Amino acid sequence: MRAARWHGALDVRVEDVPRPRPGPGEVLIRVDRAGICGTDIEEYTRGPVNIPVGWPHPTSGRQAPLTMGHEMVGTVVECGPGVSGLGGRVVPNILVGCGQCWACLRSEKVLCPKVGVRGLTHDGGFAEYVVSEAHGCVPVPAHIDPDVAVFAEPLAVAVRAMAKVTGEFGVAAVIGAGVIGQLMVQLARSSGAAVLAVDPVRRRRELAARFGAITCAPEDAVERVAALTGGRGADLVVECAGVPGGVGSAIELSRSGSTIVLVGVHGGAEMVPLLPLVLEERRLVGSAGHLATDMAAAVALLAGDGVDVGPLRSAVVPLRDVVGHGFERLRTDRDALKILVDPA
């Protein structure tokens, strides 16, 4: 089969590789669509970040070159030993834990110290076929188009982030209006909140406005939040940009007693002002990845038209063009959001 494999920074190659076979408890999935994520672009431009190089990953035993792609939807075509009754279209289980630690035994693989991710530490979905553990695969209703269902993984990230919020909120600020930010805008709006979307890119601000957000550039965010809240600050701030200084900006937009959820990441250190966190009792919480329950909730939202992902789709490209028309476009075109890959 054909697969797009990471060999190094700016070195992703579409190659012929053996078609995988499902082992015990696994299924073989024909990939219908796969989405290029910001994490993929980070690995492409300056990796390795998470891809193991020079050492085998503890759960996969693998290292580069690896097949990329962790946002995907596909159709089960073969079941491994011990698996029965699973067929049709599914969103694969992309998290692979050790199965023995405290987190795995609590069904919280995302917190496993040895957690692996298909597409980063295990072979992923930029291929004609992928293997996944049967447990955790989420069935996709037949009426959902694969161009929609492929958004289940990023939507599950947004669902998990929203689950970190305690209590009601009337005004929310979302910093960063990429795909995750646009999904956060929609989830926050569905809760009845007024939402301010903050992003330097005009096209992304315009899209957030279509979803009901008030929008502004980063340099105007403090003034706009003050105007919305009478100077109080936002009840909820979700930082999705993952840029240096993002934590401080999120705290600046928040009110005393508010919740700040960090979804975006970068590899550097952050200077965090402690006085407003401690003396004004702000709640600062991280949110990474998703659980199986978050994925099921995301599929349910897509099945019930709970979110609109159509405007987030910038293009669908064949696997052979994943580098030139996928990675390279997302690396250079700030107006592009989600590019999907059709391995067929």
C-alpha positions in Angstrom: 0.0 0.0 0.0 1.0 3.7 -0.2 1.8 5.7 2.9 3.2 9.1 3.7 6.1 8.5 6.1 8.1 11.0 8.1 11.9 10.6 7.6 13.0 14.0 9.0 12.1 17.7 9.1 10.8 18.7 5.6 11.3 15.1 4.5 7.9 13.3 4.2 7.8 10.7 1.5 4.9 8.8 -0.1 6.2 5.3 -0.3 5.2 1.7 -0.9 5.0 -0.2 2.4 3.6 -3.6 3.4 -0.1 -3.6 4.2 -0.5 -4.2 7.9 -2.3 -7.1 9.5 -4.4 -6.8 12.6 -3.2 -8.6 15.7 -5.2 -9.9 18.6 -7.8 -7.3 19.7 -7.1 -5.2 16.6 -8.9 -4.3 13.4 -7.7 -3.3 9.9 -9.2 -0.1 8.7 -9.3 1.2 5.1 -8.8 4.9 5.6 -11.5 7.0 4.0 -10.2 10.4 5.0 -7.4 11.8 7.2 -6.9 15.3 8.3 -3.6 17.3 8.5 -3.2 18.7 12.0 -1.1 21.5 13.4 0.9 18.9 15.2 1.7 17.3 11.8 2.9 20.6 10.5 5.1 21.1 13.5 6.7 17.6 13.0 7.1 18.4 9.3 8.7 21.8 9.8 10.9 21.3 12.8 10.6 17.7 14.0 11.2 15.4 15.6 9.0 16.8 18.4 7.1 13.6 19.4 8.2 11.2 16.7 10.8 8.8 18.2 14.2 9.1 16.4 17.2 6.9 17.4 15.2 5.1 20.1 12.2 2.8 20.1 9.0 4.1 21.6 8.0 2.1 24.7 4.6 1.1 23.5 5.1 0.7 19.8 8.7 -0.4 19.7 8.9 1.8 16.6 11.0 4.8 15.5 11.2 6.9 12.4 10.4 6.5 9.6 6.8 6.4 10.6 3.5 6.9 8.8 1.9 10.2 9.9 -1.7 11.1 10.5 -3.8 10.9 13.7 -7.1 12.5 12.5 -8.9 9.9 10.5 -12.1 8.0 9.7 -12.3 4.7 7.9 -14.0 1.4 7.3 -13.3 -1.9 9.1 -12.2 -4.5 6.5 -10.7 -7.2 8.7 -10.9 -8.2 12.4 -7.9 -9.7 14.2 -8.2 -12.7 16.6 -10.6 -12.1 19.5 -12.6 -9.4 17.7 -16.1 -9.9 16.4 -19.1 -7.7 15.6 -17.2 -4.6 14.6 -17.7 -3.4 11.0 -18.7 -0.4 9.0 -17.2 3.1 9.3 -15.4 4.0 12.5 -13.2 6.6 14.0 -10.1 4.6 15.1 -8.7 4.6 18.6 -5.5 6.6 18.2 -4.2 6.5 21.8 -2.1 3.5 22.8 -1.3 3.2 26.5 0.8 0.7 28.4 -2.3 -1.0 29.8 -0.9 -1.4 33.2 -0.3 2.0 34.9 -2.7 3.9 37.2 -4.0 6.0 34.3 -4.6 3.1 31.9 -6.5 1.2 34.6 -8.7 4.2 35.0 -9.4 4.4 31.2 -7.4 7.6 31.0 -4.8 6.6 28.4 -4.0 10.2 27.6 -2.3 10.5 31.0 -0.3 7.3 30.6 3.5 8.1 31.0 4.2 5.8 28.0 1.2 6.8 25.9 1.6 6.6 22.1 -0.4 8.2 19.3 -1.0 6.6 15.9 0.6 8.9 13.4 3.3 10.1 15.8 4.7 7.0 17.6 2.7 4.3 15.8 1.9 4.2 12.1 -1.1 6.4 11.4 -3.7 7.4 8.8 -1.8 9.0 5.9 -2.0 5.6 4.2 -4.5 3.3 2.5 -4.9 1.1 5.6 -4.2 1.5 9.3 -4.4 -0.9 12.2 -6.2 0.1 15.4 -7.2 -1.5 18.7 -10.8 -2.5 18.3 -11.5 -1.3 21.9 -12.2 2.4 21.7 -13.1 2.6 18.0 -16.2 4.7 17.7 -18.8 3.6 15.2 -19.9 6.4 12.8 -23.5 6.6 11.7 -24.0 5.9 8.0 -25.4 9.3 7.2 -22.3 11.2 8.2 -20.1 12.0 5.2 -16.4 11.1 5.8 -15.4 14.7 5.1 -17.4 15.5 8.2 -16.6 12.4 10.3 -12.9 13.1 10.0 -13.3 16.1 12.3 -14.2 13.8 15.2 -10.7 13.8 16.6 -10.1 17.6 16.8 -13.7 18.0 18.0 -13.0 15.5 20.8 -10.1 17.7 21.8 -12.5 20.7 22.1 -15.0 18.5 23.9 -12.4 17.5 26.5 -11.3 21.1 27.0 -14.9 22.3 27.5 -15.4 19.5 30.1 -12.7 21.2 32.2 -15.0 24.2 32.8 -16.9 24.2 36.1 -20.0 26.3 36.5 -21.8 28.6 34.1 -20.1 31.3 32.1 -21.6 34.3 30.3 -18.6 35.6 28.4 -15.8 33.4 27.0 -12.7 34.5 25.1 -11.0 32.0 22.7 -7.4 32.9 21.8 -6.4 31.4 18.5 -9.1 30.8 15.8 -7.5 27.8 14.1 -9.5 24.6 13.8 -9.6 23.9 17.5 -10.4 27.5 18.3 -13.3 27.5 15.8 -14.7 24.4 17.3 -14.3 25.9 20.8 -16.2 29.0 19.6 -19.1 26.8 18.5 -19.2 24.8 21.7 -19.1 27.9 23.8 -21.8 29.6 21.7 -24.0 26.5 22.1 -23.9 27.1 25.9 -25.4 30.5 25.4 -22.3 32.5 26.1 -21.1 35.6 24.3 -17.7 34.6 22.7 -14.8 36.8 21.7 -12.5 35.1 19.2 -9.0 36.6 19.1 -6.7 35.9 16.1 -4.3 38.0 14.0 -5.5 36.5 10.7 -8.5 38.4 9.3 -9.9 35.3 7.4 -10.0 33.3 10.6 -11.8 36.2 12.4 -14.4 36.4 9.7 -15.0 32.7 10.0 -15.4 32.9 13.7 -17.9 35.7 13.2 -20.0 33.3 11.0 -20.2 31.1 14.0 -21.6 33.9 16.2 -18.4 35.2 17.8 -17.4 38.8 18.3 -13.9 39.1 16.9 -10.7 41.1 17.2 -7.0 41.1 16.7 -4.7 40.3 19.7 -3.7 43.9 20.2 -7.4 44.9 20.8 -8.4 41.9 23.0 -8.1 43.6 26.4 -10.2 46.6 25.4 -12.9 44.4 23.7 -13.2 42.1 26.7 -13.4 45.1 29.0 -16.2 46.5 26.9 -18.1 43.2 26.9 -17.9 42.7 30.6 -17.9 46.2 32.1 -14.2 45.9 32.9 -14.6 42.6 34.8 -12.9 40.2 32.4 -14.0 37.0 30.7 -15.6 34.2 32.8 -13.8 31.6 30.6 -10.6 31.9 28.5 -9.5 29.1 26.3 -5.9 29.5 24.9 -5.7 27.6 21.6 -2.9 29.5 19.9 0.1 27.9 21.7 2.3 30.9 21.2 4.9 32.4 23.6 3.2 34.8 26.0 -0.1 33.0 25.5 -0.6 32.2 29.2 0.0 35.7 30.3 -2.5 37.0 27.6 -5.1 34.5 28.8 -4.8 35.6 32.4 -5.0 39.3 31.3 -8.3 38.7 29.6 -9.8 36.7 32.5 -11.7 37.9 35.6 -11.1 37.0 39.2 -12.5 33.6 40.0 -12.5 32.6 36.3 -11.3 29.4 34.5 -8.5 29.5 32.0 -8.0 26.3 29.9 -4.7 25.9 28.0 -5.1 23.8 24.9 -2.3 25.2 22.7 1.3 24.3 23.4 4.8 25.3 22.5 8.2 24.0 23.6 9.4 27.0 25.5 9.1 28.3 29.0 6.4 30.8 30.1 6.5 33.6 32.5 3.3 33.3 34.5 2.0 36.2 36.7 1.2 34.4 40.0 -0.5 37.2 41.9 -3.7 37.3 39.9 -3.8 33.5 39.9 -3.4 33.2 43.7 -5.0 36.3 45.1 -7.9 36.5 42.7 -8.4 32.7 42.6 -8.2 32.1 38.9 -8.3 28.4 37.9 -5.5 27.5 35.4 -5.9 24.0 33.8 -4.3 22.1 31.0 -6.2 20.0 28.5 -4.5 17.5 26.2 -5.9 15.1 23.8 -9.1 13.2 24.6 -10.7 10.2 26.1 -12.9 7.6 24.4 -15.9 9.2 25.9 -14.9 12.6 24.4 -14.6 10.9 21.0 -18.0 9.3 21.3 -19.5 12.7 22.3 -17.8 14.3 19.2 -19.3 11.8 16.8 -22.7 12.4 18.4 -22.3 16.1 17.9 -21.4 15.6 14.2 -24.3 13.2 13.7 -26.7 15.6 15.2 -25.5 18.8 13.4 -24.2 20.1 16.8 -21.3 21.8 15.1 -20.6 23.0 11.5 -17.3 21.8 10.2 -17.9 22.4 6.5 -16.4 25.9 6.5 -13.2 24.6 8.2 -12.4 22.3 5.3 -9.9 24.1 2.9 -9.3 21.2 0.5 -9.3 17.5 -0.1 -6.1 16.2 -1.7 -5.0 12.7 -2.9 -2.3 11.0 -0.9 0.3 11.5 -3.6 -0.1 15.3 -3.1 0.0 15.4 0.7 3.3 17.2 0.8 3.0 19.8 -1.9 -0.7 20.6 -1.7 -1.1 19.6 2.0 1.9 20.2 4.3 3.4 23.0 2.2 0.2 24.9 1.8 -0.6 24.8 5.5 3.0 25.8 6.2 2.7 28.9 4.1 -1.0 29.9 3.7 -2.4 31.3 7.0 -5.9 31.4 5.5 -6.0 27.6 5.1 -7.4 25.6 8.1 -8.0 21.9 7.5 -6.7 20.0 4.5 -8.1 16.5 4.2 -6.3 13.5 2.6 -8.1 10.9 0.5 -5.8 7.9 0.4 -8.0 6.2 -2.4 
